[in-house]
Amino acid sequence: MEYNIHNSMAAIDFSDLTGVKTQPNPEGFQMPPLPPKQNNAQGFYSPDKIPEEKKVQPSSMGYPTQQTPAGDELMQLFPTPVLICPYPVDYTRELEWIRNAECRKENQGGDGGGQKIHYNRQSEDTFVLDRPELSNIRAFIEAKLHEFVTKIYASTDKLVITQSWLNKSKKGESHHEHVHPNSMVSGVWYPQIHEQMPPIQFRSRQQRDVSLQTEQYNTFNSATFMLPMKRGELILFPSNLTHSVPTNVGEEERISLSFNTWPKGNMGDIKSLTYLPLDRCM
């Protein structure tokens, strides 16, 4: 089916998405007020001298904190930001174009033991978001990238999409663990997936030589996390976060759109000796 761009609607402006809904502080939990105390000269707590309660401001460093039932403070240092964004409008036309887009033929590899592994197939076009048929999808992704950089990383830099490609997985196809080199933030948009089958798995950056026996997995003791997604959702994550695509065990073809990004213009700061004049590297 040929996509007729003359019959398509004008590109949707997603620029206001970053200000429509106020999301919870991405840096984590607000530090709860500490119980009122009054120390006397001997350094002991004096219950009859309770000072006026003061509101504790969130830490400017943005470290996620939780208070345990015992009153201790649990911190999550250096958390990894992963943002999931639902696509707000119908994308039937875009999906039809994506389904008809050409992808490379069957991609096979070996596991070292003689077994063949069937990998998912990438599109021949590795700049699909430059196509006018996907202009609405690109506008949505760019709006969410702006939100990710400004609100989560608290940066004034602008990320631009460098490469973008389609991935198609038939039954039995998967993709091995990998990272995205030469990219700052990567993302995947899922126009067609089986919502009961998580399409992406992340691996922790913290490699442990010794593991404890655990009764229940959580964010502190898990080595991998398989993330369920819904149709039309976008996920953004640091490009150096190891991830893989589990085997598609369903009958329906799984389709996703992946992309990489890089800061626009020169990077760093001259005074702190981190300046990277990319214009000199041309």
C-alpha positions as a Markdown table, in Angstrom:
| # | Residue | x | y | z |
|---|---|---|---|---|
| 1 | Met | 0.0 | 0.0 | 0.0 |
| 2 | Glu | 1.4 | 3.4 | -1.0 |
| 3 | Tyr | 1.3 | 6.1 | 1.6 |
| 4 | Asn | -0.2 | 9.3 | 0.2 |
| 5 | Ile | 1.4 | 12.2 | 2.1 |
| 6 | His | -0.9 | 14.6 | 0.3 |
| 7 | Asn | -3.9 | 13.1 | 2.1 |
| 8 | Ser | -2.2 | 13.1 | 5.5 |
| 9 | Met | -2.9 | 15.6 | 8.1 |
| 10 | Ala | -0.5 | 18.4 | 9.0 |
| 11 | Ala | 2.2 | 17.5 | 11.4 |
| 12 | Ile | 1.0 | 17.6 | 15.0 |
| 13 | Asp | 2.6 | 20.1 | 17.4 |
| 14 | Phe | 3.7 | 18.1 | 20.5 |
| 15 | Ser | 5.7 | 21.0 | 21.9 |
| 16 | Asp | 3.2 | 21.6 | 24.6 |
| 17 | Leu | 3.3 | 18.1 | 26.0 |
| 18 | Thr | 6.2 | 19.0 | 28.3 |
| 19 | Gly | 4.0 | 21.5 | 30.1 |
| 20 | Val | 0.6 | 19.9 | 30.1 |
| 21 | Lys | 0.9 | 17.5 | 33.0 |
| 22 | Thr | 3.1 | 18.0 | 36.0 |
| 23 | Gln | 4.9 | 14.8 | 36.6 |
| 24 | Pro | 6.3 | 13.7 | 39.9 |
| 25 | Asn | 9.8 | 14.9 | 40.6 |
| 26 | Pro | 11.9 | 12.6 | 38.5 |
| 27 | Glu | 14.8 | 12.9 | 40.9 |
| 28 | Gly | 12.8 | 10.6 | 43.3 |
| 29 | Phe | 11.1 | 10.9 | 46.6 |
| 30 | Gln | 10.9 | 14.1 | 48.7 |
| 31 | Met | 12.8 | 13.8 | 51.9 |
| 32 | Pro | 10.2 | 13.6 | 54.7 |
| 33 | Pro | 10.5 | 16.0 | 57.7 |
| 34 | Leu | 12.7 | 14.7 | 60.5 |
| 35 | Pro | 11.0 | 14.2 | 63.9 |
| 36 | Pro | 11.4 | 17.3 | 66.1 |
| 37 | Lys | 14.4 | 17.2 | 68.5 |
| 38 | Gln | 16.0 | 19.4 | 71.0 |
| 39 | Asn | 19.4 | 18.6 | 72.3 |
| 40 | Asn | 20.4 | 19.9 | 75.8 |
| 41 | Ala | 23.9 | 20.7 | 77.0 |
| 42 | Gln | 24.6 | 17.0 | 77.6 |
| 43 | Gly | 23.6 | 16.1 | 74.1 |
| 44 | Phe | 20.5 | 14.1 | 75.1 |
| 45 | Tyr | 17.0 | 14.5 | 73.7 |
| 46 | Ser | 14.8 | 16.6 | 75.8 |
| 47 | Pro | 11.1 | 15.8 | 75.2 |
| 48 | Asp | 9.9 | 18.9 | 77.1 |
| 49 | Lys | 11.6 | 21.3 | 74.7 |
| 50 | Ile | 10.2 | 20.7 | 71.2 |
| 51 | Pro | 11.3 | 23.3 | 68.7 |
| 52 | Glu | 9.0 | 24.7 | 66.1 |
| 53 | Glu | 8.6 | 22.2 | 63.2 |
| 54 | Lys | 10.4 | 23.3 | 60.1 |
| 55 | Lys | 9.6 | 22.1 | 56.6 |
| 56 | Val | 12.5 | 20.2 | 55.1 |
| 57 | Gln | 13.3 | 21.2 | 51.6 |
| 58 | Pro | 14.2 | 18.5 | 49.0 |
| 59 | Ser | 17.9 | 18.0 | 48.5 |
| 60 | Ser | 19.2 | 20.2 | 45.7 |
| 61 | Met | 21.3 | 17.2 | 44.6 |
| 62 | Gly | 18.1 | 15.3 | 43.8 |
| 63 | Tyr | 19.0 | 12.0 | 45.5 |
| 64 | Pro | 16.0 | 9.7 | 45.9 |
| 65 | Thr | 15.4 | 9.1 | 49.6 |
| 66 | Gln | 12.9 | 7.0 | 51.6 |
| 67 | Gln | 12.4 | 6.9 | 55.3 |
| 68 | Thr | 12.3 | 3.4 | 56.8 |
| 69 | Pro | 9.8 | 2.4 | 59.5 |
| 70 | Ala | 12.7 | 2.7 | 62.0 |
| 71 | Gly | 13.3 | 6.3 | 61.0 |
| 72 | Asp | 16.4 | 5.6 | 59.0 |
| 73 | Glu | 17.0 | 7.2 | 55.7 |
| 74 | Leu | 17.5 | 5.0 | 52.6 |
| 75 | Met | 19.1 | 6.7 | 49.6 |
| 76 | Gln | 19.4 | 5.5 | 46.0 |
| 77 | Leu | 22.6 | 7.0 | 44.7 |
| 78 | Phe | 23.2 | 7.3 | 40.9 |
| 79 | Pro | 19.8 | 5.9 | 39.8 |
| 80 | Thr | 19.3 | 5.2 | 36.1 |
| 81 | Pro | 16.5 | 7.3 | 34.4 |
| 82 | Val | 14.1 | 5.3 | 32.2 |
| 83 | Leu | 11.1 | 7.3 | 30.9 |
| 84 | Ile | 8.0 | 5.7 | 29.4 |
| 85 | Cys | 5.6 | 7.9 | 27.4 |
| 86 | Pro | 2.3 | 6.9 | 25.9 |
| 87 | Tyr | 1.5 | 8.2 | 22.3 |
| 88 | Pro | -1.5 | 10.4 | 22.7 |
| 89 | Val | -3.2 | 10.2 | 19.3 |
| 90 | Asp | -4.1 | 7.6 | 16.7 |
| 91 | Tyr | -1.3 | 6.4 | 14.5 |
| 92 | Thr | -3.1 | 4.0 | 12.1 |
| 93 | Arg | -1.6 | 5.6 | 8.9 |
| 94 | Glu | 1.9 | 5.6 | 10.3 |
| 95 | Leu | 1.6 | 1.9 | 11.3 |
| 96 | Glu | 0.4 | 1.0 | 7.8 |
| 97 | Trp | 3.5 | 2.7 | 6.3 |
| 98 | Ile | 5.8 | 1.0 | 8.8 |
| 99 | Arg | 4.3 | -2.5 | 8.1 |
| 100 | Asn | 5.1 | -2.1 | 4.4 |
| 101 | Ala | 8.6 | -0.7 | 4.9 |
| 102 | Glu | 11.3 | -3.0 | 3.7 |
| 103 | Cys | 13.6 | -4.7 | 6.2 |
| 104 | Arg | 16.7 | -6.8 | 5.8 |
| 105 | Lys | 16.3 | -10.5 | 5.2 |
| 106 | Glu | 16.5 | -13.1 | 7.9 |
| 107 | Asn | 19.4 | -12.4 | 10.3 |
| 108 | Gln | 21.0 | -15.5 | 11.8 |
| 109 | Gly | 23.8 | -16.0 | 14.3 |
| 110 | Gly | 25.3 | -18.8 | 16.5 |
| 111 | Asp | 25.4 | -19.3 | 20.2 |
| 112 | Gly | 28.8 | -21.1 | 20.1 |
| 113 | Gly | 27.3 | -24.5 | 20.6 |
| 114 | Gly | 26.0 | -25.1 | 17.1 |
| 115 | Gln | 22.6 | -23.7 | 17.7 |
| 116 | Lys | 21.3 | -21.0 | 15.3 |
| 117 | Ile | 19.8 | -17.9 | 16.7 |
| 118 | His | 17.3 | -15.9 | 14.7 |
| 119 | Tyr | 17.7 | -12.2 | 15.3 |
| 120 | Asn | 15.2 | -9.5 | 14.5 |
| 121 | Arg | 15.5 | -7.7 | 11.2 |
| 122 | Gln | 16.3 | -4.0 | 10.8 |
| 123 | Ser | 15.1 | -1.7 | 8.1 |
| 124 | Glu | 17.3 | -0.9 | 5.1 |
| 125 | Asp | 16.6 | 2.8 | 5.8 |
| 126 | Thr | 18.5 | 3.9 | 9.0 |
| 127 | Phe | 17.1 | 7.4 | 9.0 |
| 128 | Val | 13.4 | 6.5 | 9.0 |
| 129 | Leu | 12.4 | 9.5 | 11.2 |
| 130 | Asp | 13.5 | 11.7 | 8.3 |
| 131 | Arg | 10.6 | 10.4 | 6.3 |
| 132 | Pro | 7.6 | 12.8 | 6.0 |
| 133 | Glu | 5.3 | 9.8 | 6.6 |
| 134 | Leu | 6.6 | 9.7 | 10.2 |
| 135 | Ser | 6.7 | 13.5 | 10.9 |
| 136 | Asn | 4.1 | 13.2 | 13.7 |
| 137 | Ile | 6.1 | 10.4 | 15.4 |
| 138 | Arg | 9.3 | 12.4 | 15.1 |
| 139 | Ala | 7.6 | 15.5 | 16.6 |
| 140 | Phe | 6.4 | 13.5 | 19.6 |
| 141 | Ile | 9.8 | 11.9 | 20.2 |
| 142 | Glu | 11.6 | 15.3 | 20.0 |
| 143 | Ala | 9.1 | 16.7 | 22.6 |
| 144 | Lys | 9.8 | 13.9 | 25.0 |
| 145 | Leu | 13.5 | 14.1 | 24.4 |
| 146 | His | 13.4 | 17.7 | 25.4 |
| 147 | Glu | 11.5 | 16.8 | 28.6 |
| 148 | Phe | 14.0 | 14.0 | 29.4 |
| 149 | Val | 17.0 | 16.3 | 29.0 |
| 150 | Thr | 15.6 | 19.5 | 30.7 |
| 151 | Lys | 13.6 | 18.0 | 33.5 |
| 152 | Ile | 15.5 | 14.8 | 34.4 |
| 153 | Tyr | 19.1 | 15.7 | 33.5 |
| 154 | Ala | 18.5 | 19.4 | 34.2 |
| 155 | Ser | 20.5 | 20.3 | 31.2 |
| 156 | Thr | 20.2 | 23.1 | 28.7 |
| 157 | Asp | 21.7 | 21.0 | 25.9 |
| 158 | Lys | 19.5 | 19.9 | 23.0 |
| 159 | Leu | 19.6 | 16.4 | 21.8 |
| 160 | Val | 19.1 | 15.7 | 18.1 |
| 161 | Ile | 18.1 | 12.4 | 16.5 |
| 162 | Thr | 21.1 | 11.0 | 14.6 |
| 163 | Gln | 20.0 | 7.6 | 13.3 |
| 164 | Ser | 16.6 | 5.8 | 13.4 |
| 165 | Trp | 15.5 | 2.4 | 12.1 |
| 166 | Leu | 12.7 | -0.1 | 12.3 |
| 167 | Asn | 13.0 | -3.5 | 13.9 |
| 168 | Lys | 10.7 | -6.4 | 13.0 |
| 169 | Ser | 10.6 | -9.7 | 14.9 |
| 170 | Lys | 8.7 | -12.7 | 13.7 |
| 171 | Lys | 7.9 | -15.7 | 16.0 |
| 172 | Gly | 11.2 | -17.1 | 17.3 |
| 173 | Glu | 13.3 | -13.9 | 16.6 |
| 174 | Ser | 15.2 | -11.9 | 19.3 |
| 175 | His | 18.1 | -9.6 | 19.7 |
| 176 | His | 21.2 | -10.1 | 21.8 |
| 177 | Glu | 22.4 | -7.9 | 24.7 |
| 178 | His | 24.0 | -4.6 | 23.5 |
| 179 | Val | 24.5 | -0.9 | 24.1 |
| 180 | His | 24.3 | 2.0 | 21.6 |
| 181 | Pro | 27.8 | 3.5 | 21.0 |
| 182 | Asn | 28.2 | 7.1 | 19.9 |
| 183 | Ser | 24.8 | 8.1 | 21.4 |
| 184 | Met | 23.7 | 9.9 | 24.5 |
| 185 | Val | 20.1 | 8.9 | 25.0 |
| 186 | Ser | 18.5 | 6.1 | 23.0 |
| 187 | Gly | 14.8 | 5.2 | 22.6 |
| 188 | Val | 12.3 | 2.8 | 21.2 |
| 189 | Trp | 8.8 | 3.4 | 20.1 |
| 190 | Tyr | 6.4 | 0.4 | 20.0 |
| 191 | Pro | 3.7 | 0.7 | 17.4 |
| 192 | Gln | 2.9 | -3.1 | 17.3 |
| 193 | Ile | 3.6 | -5.5 | 20.2 |
| 194 | His | 1.9 | -8.1 | 22.2 |
| 195 | Glu | 1.3 | -6.4 | 25.5 |
| 196 | Gln | 1.6 | -9.6 | 27.5 |
| 197 | Met | 5.1 | -10.2 | 26.2 |
| 198 | Pro | 7.7 | -7.7 | 27.4 |
| 199 | Pro | 9.7 | -6.5 | 24.4 |
| 200 | Ile | 12.8 | -5.2 | 26.2 |
| 201 | Gln | 15.1 | -6.4 | 29.0 |
| 202 | Phe | 17.6 | -4.2 | 30.8 |
| 203 | Arg | 20.7 | -5.4 | 32.7 |
| 204 | Ser | 22.1 | -3.7 | 35.7 |
| 205 | Arg | 25.4 | -1.7 | 35.4 |
| 206 | Gln | 26.5 | -3.1 | 38.8 |
| 207 | Gln | 28.2 | -6.4 | 38.2 |
| 208 | Arg | 28.4 | -8.3 | 41.4 |
| 209 | Asp | 31.1 | -10.9 | 42.0 |
| 210 | Val | 29.1 | -12.3 | 45.0 |
| 211 | Ser | 25.4 | -12.5 | 45.1 |
| 212 | Leu | 23.2 | -12.9 | 48.2 |
| 213 | Gln | 20.3 | -15.3 | 48.4 |
| 214 | Thr | 17.2 | -13.2 | 48.1 |
| 215 | Glu | 13.6 | -13.9 | 49.1 |
| 216 | Gln | 12.2 | -11.1 | 46.9 |
| 217 | Tyr | 13.7 | -9.1 | 44.0 |
| 218 | Asn | 13.8 | -5.3 | 44.1 |
| 219 | Thr | 15.7 | -2.5 | 42.6 |
| 220 | Phe | 18.7 | -3.1 | 44.8 |
| 221 | Asn | 19.3 | -6.8 | 44.2 |
| 222 | Ser | 18.0 | -7.4 | 40.6 |
| 223 | Ala | 20.6 | -8.1 | 37.9 |
| 224 | Thr | 18.0 | -7.8 | 35.0 |
| 225 | Phe | 14.6 | -6.2 | 34.6 |
| 226 | Met | 12.1 | -7.2 | 31.9 |
| 227 | Leu | 9.9 | -4.2 | 31.1 |
| 228 | Pro | 6.4 | -4.7 | 29.9 |
| 229 | Met | 5.2 | -2.1 | 27.4 |
| 230 | Lys | 1.9 | -1.1 | 25.7 |
| 231 | Arg | 1.2 | -0.4 | 22.1 |
| 232 | Gly | 2.2 | 3.1 | 21.1 |
| 233 | Glu | 4.5 | 3.7 | 24.1 |
| 234 | Leu | 7.9 | 5.3 | 23.8 |
| 235 | Ile | 10.8 | 4.4 | 26.2 |
| 236 | Leu | 13.9 | 6.6 | 26.7 |
| 237 | Phe | 17.1 | 5.5 | 28.4 |
| 238 | Pro | 20.8 | 6.2 | 28.6 |
| 239 | Ser | 22.5 | 4.7 | 25.5 |
| 240 | Asn | 25.1 | 2.8 | 27.6 |
| 241 | Leu | 22.5 | 0.9 | 29.5 |
| 242 | Thr | 22.8 | -2.8 | 28.4 |
| 243 | His | 19.5 | -4.2 | 27.0 |
| 244 | Ser | 18.2 | -7.0 | 24.8 |
| 245 | Val | 15.1 | -8.1 | 23.0 |
| 246 | Pro | 13.5 | -11.3 | 24.3 |
| 247 | Thr | 12.3 | -13.9 | 21.8 |
| 248 | Asn | 9.0 | -13.3 | 20.3 |
| 249 | Val | 6.8 | -16.3 | 21.2 |
| 250 | Gly | 3.6 | -14.9 | 19.7 |
| 251 | Glu | 2.2 | -15.3 | 16.2 |
| 252 | Glu | 2.0 | -11.5 | 15.5 |
| 253 | Glu | 5.0 | -9.8 | 14.2 |
| 254 | Arg | 6.6 | -7.4 | 16.8 |
| 255 | Ile | 7.5 | -4.0 | 15.3 |
| 256 | Ser | 9.5 | -1.2 | 17.0 |
| 257 | Leu | 11.3 | 2.0 | 16.0 |
| 258 | Ser | 14.7 | 2.7 | 17.6 |
| 259 | Phe | 16.8 | 5.8 | 17.5 |
| 260 | Asn | 20.0 | 7.4 | 18.8 |
| 261 | Thr | 20.8 | 11.0 | 19.8 |
| 262 | Trp | 23.6 | 13.4 | 20.3 |
| 263 | Pro | 23.9 | 16.9 | 21.7 |
| 264 | Lys | 23.6 | 19.7 | 19.2 |
| 265 | Gly | 26.6 | 21.9 | 18.7 |
| 266 | Asn | 29.8 | 22.0 | 20.9 |
| 267 | Met | 29.8 | 20.3 | 24.2 |
| 268 | Gly | 31.2 | 20.9 | 27.7 |
| 269 | Asp | 32.5 | 24.0 | 29.4 |
| 270 | Ile | 35.6 | 25.9 | 28.6 |
| 271 | Lys | 36.3 | 26.9 | 32.2 |
| 272 | Ser | 36.1 | 23.4 | 33.6 |
| 273 | Leu | 38.3 | 22.1 | 30.8 |
| 274 | Thr | 35.6 | 19.8 | 29.5 |
| 275 | Tyr | 34.9 | 21.7 | 26.3 |
| 276 | Leu | 34.5 | 19.7 | 23.1 |
| 277 | Pro | 34.5 | 21.9 | 20.1 |
| 278 | Leu | 32.9 | 19.6 | 17.6 |
| 279 | Asp | 33.1 | 22.2 | 14.9 |
| 280 | Arg | 36.9 | 21.8 | 15.0 |
| 281 | Cys | 36.6 | 18.0 | 14.3 |
| 282 | Met | 34.9 | 18.5 | 10.9 |
